[in-house]
Amino acid sequence: MARVAHIPYLEKRPSGFFFRRRLPRALARISNPDQTSALCLSLRTDVLSEATCLVRALTALTDLAVALTTERPVDHLSADHVTLLTELARFQIAAHEALRASAEPRSEAAANFAAQAERATQDMLRRALALGDRAPAVAPLRELAQRLGVTLDETAADWRVLAFEALRVMLDASCERERREIGRYAESTPIFRSMIAGRSASRSPALPAISAQPTVPAMTVPPASVPAEVAAPAAMLHVSGAAAVPPPTALDVVSPESAPAAPTSALRAGNVPLPPDVQPNAAPTQVAAPTSGIACPASATATPKRETRILIDETLLTETSRAALRKGPNIEFREAFDLYFELKELGYGDNFEARQKRFPDQGKNWTRTSGGNARKAREIWVDVLGNQPFQQIDWTEVDGVLNIIRRIPKYHGKKPTLINTRGFLELVERADELELAAAAESKLNLAVKGKATPADLERAELDAKIPRLRVATFLRHGRMANRVGKMLKAMKVIDENPFEICSWSNDEEKALKANEEDRTRMLWDDRIQKLFDSPVYQGDCEEKDYPLFWAPLIARFDGCRAEEILQLGPDDFGSENGVAYFTVRNVIGNHVKSTAGERRIAVHPKLIELGLLRFVEMRRRQNQSRLFPDLNRGQTKETYSELFSKTFGYYRKTNGCYWPGLDFHALRTTFHNDLGNLLCPDMVRRRLMGHEKPVDEGDGSYTREIWVKTLHEVISRIDVDISRIKSPFAAPGVNAVQVVPARGEVKHDNVVGFRR
């Protein structure tokens, strides 16, 4: 994403030109109180001259909008109060529109009466504003706060400010309702605007350019029955104090010239005239609705109910998720993510187009293994794209956000210069600036020292680069948003999934990774001797260090995963025909990757030589259920390996045996590579590694267990020098242990096992 030179707010992206402008802090707090924000719009063109004209027009419009926000700041209101007043205005207009849309045809007299009733309401509200009487706003605020789950403290000092602003909001809403009662709307319908935008995108020469209007999100409503004659304004349910208006005798449609002026302009000028028939000390009277009118239910909201297709048990959902689903296409972005997370945690799969069974254990496993990454994706997407209604999200916006996510620094939140304090967009821009500054400084230093070669300058730029998210991480974040969109589309909550662009073919994924540094796990070669020279393997091994001593050795000689090793217990060890083995068990309390992960593995002779079976017998005498009873599980994944992997990484870094790519799992990778070089039969290799998908039908259908002796013969051919290791369980006076059978042991063919 590169900014076009000399043209403010214009950016050139792979998909075309974009208008992008930061919002002022005051405006950003109103639209998104928790973070800074920016306006980013696709210009739907890749022609520079067209983009320039559009950007100039959008710049003028946004200049005007910014000026209006600074003309009357709302710093005296908290962010929660701004949200509450916004919802109050939306409800009063949306409820009115819902009733009008579902009402039967009415007479001219009824239409005339509805407009006059609104004018009476406005007179009452103007009088209340002039006298500082906040009573008409109390009931609407209380009811709205109850619906939103907000607690209002009417004894606080800011309550009076909130109630006064609510009066102004109600006055504005009444003026708008009056105009709509006589059929005057300020803007075209969202459907019409969408149609025009679609035709404009095709660049038809017959259509003039149409400036896009902002879409006001509607609020979903439960269906309401409306009698024939008159639909009373929703605000009259809570408004008291307006004079009664007699029914009109003829259609008296209000002309634009006679329409009431905007109340905010009158108050700003200090000119708020009182109606001639209202005395300053007169008690307010009740507005009488016509006898043929109807009462708008307090629960009425905006748009008609949408036919959804939700094939899961909604009673299992929280009230928050059920309320989000009732919003239909106006479900907010964060709410959609939270709904998806809740369904996954309940144990549902991703096929929401069909009825599916629920597996709670799979839900717990998803929370443990994928929940953290999923929530990080939600944090990034909502931060950059904004917590807007889902139906307002356009795929061009999504494309722009993908370009930002791709450039998020890899070590964000870990390095002091890359702490995310004002949103991910600002973090990306800061990283770009740091790269440019570092490169310029390096080139300047080269220039001071003397003549720099092109290779030196190129190296200076490369060294200044800040690593960005790995392709795998970028794809994972993108696909998570696409899963949420697919869910809503399958439920028919939305018609189109704007995140369909967040899918990549195998070729596209390969292309993204083509220029990425290869960070695949390496193989432990002679550098493992450097690990064996570290303190734990040179006699400085206390009981707390046993996991650091034994786990890497078992992984190197038997190819097990870290979690499989750390959850072993003395009862998992046994012998078959005198050959020692241990079993990876898939039981309660253990975490095994798959059903194939449950298997028997022969104990490598080198491990017996180092005293592994002596260590197992010691734990058995201590009546311990685990070989490493002092290990703690991580709080996120609830596994032993979650914390141990960090301990092992820290140990290698502090003892001079750390290399990128040579981590704990690389020990298992090296074991697997050894099996391949030894031409190990595939049937045996899969049993040792715990892999699925047998390629042979006979093996998959008939083979149950492979003799431990066969497994022992294969792994015994893997040879690693352990002469430098000083085991805490070695026999006195020797380094390479000559194992003496302990009590309860049997020695057979130089292999020690336990009687079962």
Buried (B, 14 or more C-beta within 10 A) or exposed (E): BEEBEEBEBBBBBEBBBBBBBBBBEEBBBBBBEEBBBBBBBBBBBEEEEBBBBBBBEBBEEBEEBBEEBEEEEBEEBBEBBBBBBEBBBBBBBBBBBBBBEBBEEBEEBBBBBBBBBBBBBBBBBBBBBBBEBBEBBBBBBEBBBEBEEBEBEEEEEBBEBBBBBBBBBBBBBBBBBBBBBBEBEEEEEBEEBEEBBEEBEEEEEEEEEEEEEEBBBBBBBEEBEBEEBBBBBBBBBBBBBBBEBEBBEEEBEBEEEEBBEEBEEBBEEEEEEBBEEBEEEEEBBEBBBBEBBBEBBBEBBBBBEBEBEBBBEEEBBEEEBBBBBBBBBBBBBBBBBBBBBBBBBBBBBEEBBEEBEBBEEBBBBBBBBBBEEBBBBBBBBBBBBBBBBBBBBBBBBBBBBBBBBBBBBBEBEEEEEBEBEEBBBBBBBBBBEBBEEBBEEBBEEBEEEEEBEEEEBEBBBEEBEBEBBBBEBBBBBBBBBBBBBBBBBBBBBBEEBBBEBBEBEEEEEEEBBEEEEEEEBBBBEEEBBBBBBBEBBEEEBEEEBBBBBBBBBBBBBBBBBBBBBBBBBBBBBBBBEBBBBBBBBBEEEBBBBEEBBBBBBBBBBBBBBBBBBBBBBBBBEEEBEBBBEEBEBBEEBEBBBBBBBEBBEEBBEEBEBBEEEBBBBBBBBBBBEBBEEEEBBBBBBBBBBBBEEBEEEEBEEEEEEBEBBBBBEBBBEBEBEBEEBBBBBBBEEEBEBEBEBBEEBEEBEEBBBBEE
